[in-house]
Each structure stands twice: as structure tokens, then as C-alpha cells.
Amino acid sequence: MRRTYADPYLAGVALGLVLLASFVLSGRGLGASGAFASASASVAAAVDTEAVSANAYFARYLADGGFGSDWLVFELLGVMIGAAVSALVSGRWRAEVERGPRLGMRARLACAFGGGALMGVGAMLARGCTSGQALSGGAVLSVGSWVFMLALFASAYLIAPLLRRLWR
């Protein structure tokens, strides 16, 4: 089984071209958190449309036509399919949970879920995920996006030593 990785420079150029194509073809940059919000709004609307329509945050996703019409949903599906194809082609496809020797399976999954939840809340507060803020906002030189990136890197730099202990 091969365990190869893509050339990071080539991958960066490819990502830049995808971002450029996104701006040119759709008039919008890349992002993922909107797809989750659109899916959440559609599921909630299936239960209680009136309550979701009264919620300013979710109502805008329903106004655009809901889950199936949001292009971010298809972008996210493309990311998942691309990741699967990349893992298969490079020989890295396997089901496992990577963790350090001091970290049990439940604790590792709890850390992953907690980190994902924090990133989701942060994406909502920052009005975009790392893809939307850092890639798309950074590409158009948005001051808020650059502040977001600096805060993201600074917090990662501060938290990494604490989490590294769990992996050793």
C-alpha cells in the first residue's frame, strides 16, 4: 500500500485555480459552513416551517430555495468525493481513528467532536468558516478575513502545546 501525498505547491496552485474559477463562474468564493446551515434549515423546516421562517438566521437559507438549490451543498459533496478519490488513488484509504498512546478512543472522538463544535460556533460568529474567511476573504483582501486568519493561527499556536501532550 502506497502512502503518498500530493505536492503541496501543486495542490496550492490547484486550490487557487479552483478559487479563481469559483469567483469567475459563480461570483462567490469557496466555503463550507453555509452548506451545513442550509441543511439544518431544511431539516428544521420539515418539522416546523413557521418557526424556521421566523428565525432570521435560518430564513435566509429557505429564501434561496433550501438545501437542494444551495451550490455550497454541491461544493461540499465534491470535496468529499475528491477526498475519497485522493485517498483511494494514493493508497491511504482505511478506517481508523488516529490517536496518541495516552488518549483513549472515546476521549479522542470527544476531542474531535468538541473541536468541530467549536469551529462551527466560530464559523457562525465569524460569518464564515476557514474556507470562506481565510481562502475567499483573504483572496479579496478583506481586513476582517485577515484578522480572522491571524486570530486562528495565534490560537492554534497557543493551544497546540496543550493538545500535543495527549499525542505523546
C-alpha positions as protocol buffer text, in pm:
chain_id: "A"
residue {
  index: 1
  type: MET
  ca { x: 0 y: 0 z: 0 }
}
residue {
  index: 2
  type: ARG
  ca { x: 139 y: 339 z: -103 }
}
residue {
  index: 3
  type: ARG
  ca { x: 117 y: 632 z: 135 }
}
residue {
  index: 4
  type: THR
  ca { x: 192 y: 921 z: -96 }
}
residue {
  index: 5
  type: TYR
  ca { x: 88 y: 1279 z: -51 }
}
residue {
  index: 6
  type: ALA
  ca { x: 25 y: 1548 z: -310 }
}
residue {
  index: 7
  type: ASP
  ca { x: 295 y: 1805 z: -375 }
}
residue {
  index: 8
  type: PRO
  ca { x: 185 y: 2096 z: -151 }
}
residue {
  index: 9
  type: TYR
  ca { x: 291 y: 2358 z: -407 }
}
residue {
  index: 10
  type: LEU
  ca { x: 95 y: 2190 z: -685 }
}
residue {
  index: 11
  type: ALA
  ca { x: -204 y: 2144 z: -452 }
}
residue {
  index: 12
  type: GLY
  ca { x: -186 y: 2513 z: -355 }
}
residue {
  index: 13
  type: VAL
  ca { x: -184 y: 2622 z: -719 }
}
residue {
  index: 14
  type: ALA
  ca { x: -477 y: 2388 z: -791 }
}
residue {
  index: 15
  type: LEU
  ca { x: -672 y: 2527 z: -495 }
}
residue {
  index: 16
  type: GLY
  ca { x: -600 y: 2880 z: -613 }
}
residue {
  index: 17
  type: LEU
  ca { x: -732 y: 2795 z: -960 }
}
residue {
  index: 18
  type: VAL
  ca { x: -1045 y: 2639 z: -810 }
}
residue {
  index: 19
  type: LEU
  ca { x: -1098 y: 2954 z: -602 }
}
residue {
  index: 20
  type: LEU
  ca { x: -1049 y: 3173 z: -910 }
}
residue {
  index: 21
  type: ALA
  ca { x: -1296 y: 2960 z: -1106 }
}
residue {
  index: 22
  type: SER
  ca { x: -1544 y: 2988 z: -819 }
}
residue {
  index: 23
  type: PHE
  ca { x: -1526 y: 3369 z: -826 }
}
residue {
  index: 24
  type: VAL
  ca { x: -1547 y: 3385 z: -1207 }
}
residue {
  index: 25
  type: LEU
  ca { x: -1823 y: 3127 z: -1258 }
}
residue {
  index: 26
  type: SER
  ca { x: -2045 y: 3188 z: -956 }
}
residue {
  index: 27
  type: GLY
  ca { x: -1945 y: 3531 z: -832 }
}
residue {
  index: 28
  type: ARG
  ca { x: -1876 y: 3380 z: -488 }
}
residue {
  index: 29
  type: GLY
  ca { x: -1575 y: 3228 z: -319 }
}
residue {
  index: 30
  type: LEU
  ca { x: -1543 y: 2890 z: -153 }
}
residue {
  index: 31
  type: GLY
  ca { x: -1688 y: 2798 z: 185 }
}
residue {
  index: 32
  type: ALA
  ca { x: -1846 y: 2505 z: 366 }
}
residue {
  index: 33
  type: SER
  ca { x: -2035 y: 2629 z: 670 }
}
residue {
  index: 34
  type: GLY
  ca { x: -2321 y: 2762 z: 457 }
}
residue {
  index: 35
  type: ALA
  ca { x: -2396 y: 2409 z: 337 }
}
residue {
  index: 36
  type: PHE
  ca { x: -2440 y: 2287 z: 693 }
}
residue {
  index: 37
  type: ALA
  ca { x: -2661 y: 2584 z: 779 }
}
residue {
  index: 38
  type: SER
  ca { x: -2869 y: 2522 z: 466 }
}
residue {
  index: 39
  type: ALA
  ca { x: -2909 y: 2155 z: 554 }
}
residue {
  index: 40
  type: SER
  ca { x: -3004 y: 2243 z: 913 }
}
residue {
  index: 41
  type: ALA
  ca { x: -3261 y: 2496 z: 793 }
}
residue {
  index: 42
  type: SER
  ca { x: -3415 y: 2243 z: 555 }
}
residue {
  index: 43
  type: VAL
  ca { x: -3438 y: 1972 z: 823 }
}
residue {
  index: 44
  type: ALA
  ca { x: -3585 y: 2217 z: 1075 }
}
residue {
  index: 45
  type: ALA
  ca { x: -3833 y: 2345 z: 814 }
}
residue {
  index: 46
  type: ALA
  ca { x: -3954 y: 1990 z: 757 }
}
residue {
  index: 47
  type: VAL
  ca { x: -4051 y: 1983 z: 1125 }
}
residue {
  index: 48
  type: ASP
  ca { x: -4182 y: 2340 z: 1170 }
}
residue {
  index: 49
  type: THR
  ca { x: -4170 y: 2572 z: 867 }
}
residue {
  index: 50
  type: GLU
  ca { x: -4330 y: 2862 z: 1051 }
}
residue {
  index: 51
  type: ALA
  ca { x: -4072 y: 2866 z: 1331 }
}
residue {
  index: 52
  type: VAL
  ca { x: -3782 y: 2843 z: 1085 }
}
residue {
  index: 53
  type: SER
  ca { x: -3928 y: 3123 z: 870 }
}
residue {
  index: 54
  type: ALA
  ca { x: -3948 y: 3343 z: 1180 }
}
residue {
  index: 55
  type: ASN
  ca { x: -3578 y: 3280 z: 1256 }
}
residue {
  index: 56
  type: ALA
  ca { x: -3370 y: 3542 z: 1074 }
}
residue {
  index: 57
  type: TYR
  ca { x: -3061 y: 3319 z: 1057 }
}
residue {
  index: 58
  type: PHE
  ca { x: -3235 y: 3015 z: 903 }
}
residue {
  index: 59
  type: ALA
  ca { x: -3495 y: 3205 z: 697 }
}
residue {
  index: 60
  type: ARG
  ca { x: -3236 y: 3333 z: 452 }
}
residue {
  index: 61
  type: TYR
  ca { x: -3141 y: 2975 z: 361 }
}
residue {
  index: 62
  type: LEU
  ca { x: -3503 y: 2888 z: 290 }
}
residue {
  index: 63
  type: ALA
  ca { x: -3549 y: 3204 z: 82 }
}
residue {
  index: 64
  type: ASP
  ca { x: -3276 y: 3085 z: -154 }
}
residue {
  index: 65
  type: GLY
  ca { x: -3467 y: 2765 z: -228 }
}
residue {
  index: 66
  type: GLY
  ca { x: -3340 y: 2544 z: 52 }
}
residue {
  index: 67
  type: PHE
  ca { x: -3091 y: 2262 z: 73 }
}
residue {
  index: 68
  type: GLY
  ca { x: -3103 y: 2128 z: -283 }
}
residue {
  index: 69
  type: SER
  ca { x: -3055 y: 2464 z: -453 }
}
residue {
  index: 70
  type: ASP
  ca { x: -2757 y: 2584 z: -250 }
}
residue {
  index: 71
  type: TRP
  ca { x: -2441 y: 2545 z: -458 }
}
residue {
  index: 72
  type: LEU
  ca { x: -2233 y: 2512 z: -140 }
}
residue {
  index: 73
  type: VAL
  ca { x: -2402 y: 2176 z: -80 }
}
residue {
  index: 74
  type: PHE
  ca { x: -2269 y: 2054 z: -413 }
}
residue {
  index: 75
  type: GLU
  ca { x: -1928 y: 2206 z: -340 }
}
residue {
  index: 76
  type: LEU
  ca { x: -1915 y: 2011 z: -13 }
}
residue {
  index: 77
  type: LEU
  ca { x: -2020 y: 1689 z: -189 }
}
residue {
  index: 78
  type: GLY
  ca { x: -1741 y: 1750 z: -439 }
}
residue {
  index: 79
  type: VAL
  ca { x: -1491 y: 1794 z: -155 }
}
residue {
  index: 80
  type: MET
  ca { x: -1599 y: 1462 z: 0 }
}
residue {
  index: 81
  type: ILE
  ca { x: -1587 y: 1278 z: -333 }
}
residue {
  index: 82
  type: GLY
  ca { x: -1248 y: 1434 z: -414 }
}
residue {
  index: 83
  type: ALA
  ca { x: -1109 y: 1333 z: -75 }
}
residue {
  index: 84
  type: ALA
  ca { x: -1228 y: 975 z: -126 }
}
residue {
  index: 85
  type: VAL
  ca { x: -1077 y: 957 z: -475 }
}
residue {
  index: 86
  type: SER
  ca { x: -748 y: 1105 z: -349 }
}
residue {
  index: 87
  type: ALA
  ca { x: -730 y: 853 z: -63 }
}
residue {
  index: 88
  type: LEU
  ca { x: -804 y: 562 z: -296 }
}
residue {
  index: 89
  type: VAL
  ca { x: -554 y: 671 z: -562 }
}
residue {
  index: 90
  type: SER
  ca { x: -275 y: 733 z: -310 }
}
residue {
  index: 91
  type: GLY
  ca { x: -338 y: 410 z: -119 }
}
residue {
  index: 92
  type: ARG
  ca { x: -432 y: 585 z: 206 }
}
residue {
  index: 93
  type: TRP
  ca { x: -794 y: 465 z: 230 }
}
residue {
  index: 94
  type: ARG
  ca { x: -862 y: 290 z: 560 }
}
residue {
  index: 95
  type: ALA
  ca { x: -1099 y: 317 z: 854 }
}
residue {
  index: 96
  type: GLU
  ca { x: -912 y: 418 z: 1166 }
}
residue {
  index: 97
  type: VAL
  ca { x: -908 y: 678 z: 1439 }
}
residue {
  index: 98
  type: GLU
  ca { x: -563 y: 827 z: 1485 }
}
residue {
  index: 99
  type: ARG
  ca { x: -476 y: 898 z: 1846 }
}
residue {
  index: 100
  type: GLY
  ca { x: -182 y: 918 z: 2080 }
}
residue {
  index: 101
  type: PRO
  ca { x: -92 y: 644 z: 2330 }
}
residue {
  index: 102
  type: ARG
  ca { x: -230 y: 845 z: 2625 }
}
residue {
  index: 103
  type: LEU
  ca { x: -563 y: 910 z: 2460 }
}
residue {
  index: 104
  type: GLY
  ca { x: -845 y: 656 z: 2460 }
}
residue {
  index: 105
  type: MET
  ca { x: -1084 y: 611 z: 2170 }
}
residue {
  index: 106
  type: ARG
  ca { x: -1376 y: 784 z: 2344 }
}
residue {
  index: 107
  type: ALA
  ca { x: -1160 y: 1077 z: 2454 }
}
residue {
  index: 108
  type: ARG
  ca { x: -1023 y: 1117 z: 2101 }
}
residue {
  index: 109
  type: LEU
  ca { x: -1371 y: 1117 z: 1950 }
}
residue {
  index: 110
  type: ALA
  ca { x: -1490 y: 1361 z: 2219 }
}
residue {
  index: 111
  type: CYS
  ca { x: -1198 y: 1593 z: 2137 }
}
residue {
  index: 112
  type: ALA
  ca { x: -1279 y: 1572 z: 1765 }
}
residue {
  index: 113
  type: PHE
  ca { x: -1649 y: 1639 z: 1823 }
}
residue {
  index: 114
  type: GLY
  ca { x: -1577 y: 1923 z: 2066 }
}
residue {
  index: 115
  type: GLY
  ca { x: -1327 y: 2081 z: 1828 }
}
residue {
  index: 116
  type: GLY
  ca { x: -1573 y: 2052 z: 1541 }
}
residue {
  index: 117
  type: ALA
  ca { x: -1848 y: 2210 z: 1751 }
}
residue {
  index: 118
  type: LEU
  ca { x: -1618 y: 2498 z: 1849 }
}
residue {
  index: 119
  type: MET
  ca { x: -1522 y: 2550 z: 1484 }
}
residue {
  index: 120
  type: GLY
  ca { x: -1892 y: 2552 z: 1390 }
}
residue {
  index: 121
  type: VAL
  ca { x: -1976 y: 2814 z: 1652 }
}
residue {
  index: 122
  type: GLY
  ca { x: -1671 y: 3013 z: 1545 }
}
residue {
  index: 123
  type: ALA
  ca { x: -1781 y: 2994 z: 1181 }
}
residue {
  index: 124
  type: MET
  ca { x: -2122 y: 3128 z: 1275 }
}
residue {
  index: 125
  type: LEU
  ca { x: -1975 y: 3412 z: 1483 }
}
residue {
  index: 126
  type: ALA
  ca { x: -1713 y: 3498 z: 1219 }
}
residue {
  index: 127
  type: ARG
  ca { x: -1972 y: 3478 z: 939 }
}
residue {
  index: 128
  type: GLY
  ca { x: -1783 y: 3207 z: 760 }
}
residue {
  index: 129
  type: CYS
  ca { x: -1564 y: 2902 z: 803 }
}
residue {
  index: 130
  type: THR
  ca { x: -1191 y: 2883 z: 745 }
}
residue {
  index: 131
  type: SER
  ca { x: -1252 y: 2823 z: 374 }
}
residue {
  index: 132
  type: GLY
  ca { x: -1487 y: 3116 z: 339 }
}
residue {
  index: 133
  type: GLN
  ca { x: -1291 y: 3355 z: 558 }
}
residue {
  index: 134
  type: ALA
  ca { x: -928 y: 3258 z: 501 }
}
residue {
  index: 135
  type: LEU
  ca { x: -937 y: 3149 z: 137 }
}
residue {
  index: 136
  type: SER
  ca { x: -1216 y: 3356 z: -17 }
}
residue {
  index: 137
  type: GLY
  ca { x: -1197 y: 3660 z: 211 }
}
residue {
  index: 138
  type: GLY
  ca { x: -819 y: 3657 z: 218 }
}
residue {
  index: 139
  type: ALA
  ca { x: -806 y: 3640 z: -162 }
}
residue {
  index: 140
  type: VAL
  ca { x: -1008 y: 3960 z: -193 }
}
residue {
  index: 141
  type: LEU
  ca { x: -801 y: 4125 z: 83 }
}
residue {
  index: 142
  type: SER
  ca { x: -1087 y: 4154 z: 331 }
}
residue {
  index: 143
  type: VAL
  ca { x: -950 y: 4308 z: 651 }
}
residue {
  index: 144
  type: GLY
  ca { x: -1189 y: 4102 z: 865 }
}
residue {
  index: 145
  type: SER
  ca { x: -1068 y: 3782 z: 699 }
}
residue {
  index: 146
  type: TRP
  ca { x: -705 y: 3867 z: 763 }
}
residue {
  index: 147
  type: VAL
  ca { x: -785 y: 3942 z: 1129 }
}
residue {
  index: 148
  type: PHE
  ca { x: -967 y: 3607 z: 1143 }
}
residue {
  index: 149
  type: MET
  ca { x: -664 y: 3425 z: 999 }
}
residue {
  index: 150
  type: LEU
  ca { x: -425 y: 3590 z: 1242 }
}
residue {
  index: 151
  type: ALA
  ca { x: -652 y: 3503 z: 1536 }
}
residue {
  index: 152
  type: LEU
  ca { x: -686 y: 3146 z: 1408 }
}
residue {
  index: 153
  type: PHE
  ca { x: -311 y: 3094 z: 1378 }
}
residue {
  index: 154
  type: ALA
  ca { x: -242 y: 3262 z: 1713 }
}
residue {
  index: 155
  type: SER
  ca { x: -496 y: 3047 z: 1895 }
}
residue {
  index: 156
  type: ALA
  ca { x: -368 y: 2731 z: 1725 }
}
residue {
  index: 157
  type: TYR
  ca { x: -13 y: 2822 z: 1827 }
}
residue {
  index: 158
  type: LEU
  ca { x: -126 y: 2866 z: 2189 }
}
residue {
  index: 159
  type: ILE
  ca { x: -341 y: 2551 z: 2207 }
}
residue {
  index: 160
  type: ALA
  ca { x: -108 y: 2312 z: 2019 }
}
residue {
  index: 161
  type: PRO
  ca { x: 134 y: 2251 z: 2311 }
}
residue {
  index: 162
  type: LEU
  ca { x: -157 y: 2154 z: 2536 }
}
residue {
  index: 163
  type: LEU
  ca { x: -301 y: 1907 z: 2287 }
}
residue {
  index: 164
  type: ARG
  ca { x: 41 y: 1773 z: 2186 }
}
residue {
  index: 165
  type: ARG
  ca { x: 78 y: 1617 z: 2531 }
}
residue {
  index: 166
  type: LEU
  ca { x: -216 y: 1389 z: 2454 }
}
residue {
  index: 167
  type: TRP
  ca { x: -39 y: 1255 z: 2145 }
}
residue {
  index: 168
  type: ARG
  ca { x: 292 y: 1165 z: 2309 }
}
